[in-house]
Amino acid sequence: MTRLKLSSIPDDRPVKVTIELPAAVHRDLVAYAEVLGQETDQTIADPTKLVAPMLQRFMTTDRAFSRARRQTKSR
């Protein structure tokens, strides 16, 4: 069998998730979108589009999560 340099291609299709946010969190998300829009000179029409990058950033910078994930992968 030929050894290719690529292995399986990861499934990176978006997954639609429906969540309910407390009203205060939603207000903060809208306010965050407004501030971000002012900082970047962009109009952020749908603040919910910020949820995925926020979660990604949170998980990327969470040291305890990174450590636990490395330990799980090394088993």
C-alpha positions as CSV (number, residue, x, y, z in Angstrom):
1,M,0.0,0.0,0.0
2,T,1.3,3.5,-0.8
3,R,2.1,5.8,2.1
4,L,0.6,9.2,1.2
5,K,1.7,12.3,3.0
6,L,-1.9,13.2,3.7
7,S,-4.1,11.1,6.0
8,S,-7.8,11.5,6.3
9,I,-9.2,14.9,5.8
10,P,-10.9,16.3,8.9
11,D,-14.5,17.1,8.8
12,D,-14.5,20.9,9.0
13,R,-18.0,21.6,7.8
14,P,-19.8,24.1,10.1
15,V,-22.2,22.7,12.6
16,K,-25.3,24.6,13.4
17,V,-26.0,24.9,17.1
18,T,-29.0,26.5,18.7
19,I,-28.6,28.0,22.2
20,E,-30.5,30.1,24.6
21,L,-28.7,33.0,26.2
22,P,-29.7,34.8,29.3
23,A,-30.9,38.3,28.5
24,A,-27.9,39.9,30.2
25,V,-25.5,37.9,28.1
26,H,-27.3,38.8,24.9
27,R,-27.2,42.5,25.8
28,D,-23.5,42.2,26.5
29,L,-23.0,40.4,23.2
30,V,-24.8,43.2,21.4
31,A,-22.8,45.8,23.2
32,Y,-19.5,43.9,22.4
33,A,-20.5,43.9,18.7
34,E,-21.1,47.6,18.8
35,V,-17.7,48.3,20.5
36,L,-15.9,46.0,18.1
37,G,-17.7,47.6,15.2
38,Q,-16.5,51.0,16.3
39,E,-12.9,49.8,16.9
40,T,-12.7,48.1,13.4
41,D,-14.9,50.5,11.4
42,Q,-17.2,47.7,10.5
43,T,-20.9,47.2,11.0
44,I,-21.7,43.9,12.8
45,A,-25.2,43.3,11.8
46,D,-25.5,39.9,13.6
47,P,-23.8,39.8,17.0
48,T,-24.4,36.0,17.2
49,K,-21.6,35.7,14.5
50,L,-19.2,36.6,17.3
51,V,-20.0,33.6,19.4
52,A,-17.8,31.1,17.5
53,P,-14.7,33.2,17.4
54,M,-15.2,34.1,21.1
55,L,-15.5,30.4,22.0
56,Q,-12.5,29.5,19.9
57,R,-10.4,32.3,21.5
58,F,-11.6,31.2,25.0
59,M,-10.6,27.6,24.4
60,T,-7.3,28.5,22.8
61,T,-6.2,30.6,25.7
62,D,-7.5,28.3,28.5
63,R,-4.3,26.7,29.8
64,A,-6.0,24.1,31.9
65,F,-8.0,22.9,28.9
66,S,-4.9,22.8,26.7
67,R,-3.1,20.8,29.4
68,A,-6.0,18.4,29.9
69,R,-6.4,17.9,26.1
70,R,-2.7,17.1,25.7
71,Q,-2.9,14.5,28.5
72,T,-5.9,12.9,26.9
73,K,-4.3,12.8,23.4
74,S,-1.1,11.2,24.8
75,R,-2.9,8.2,26.3
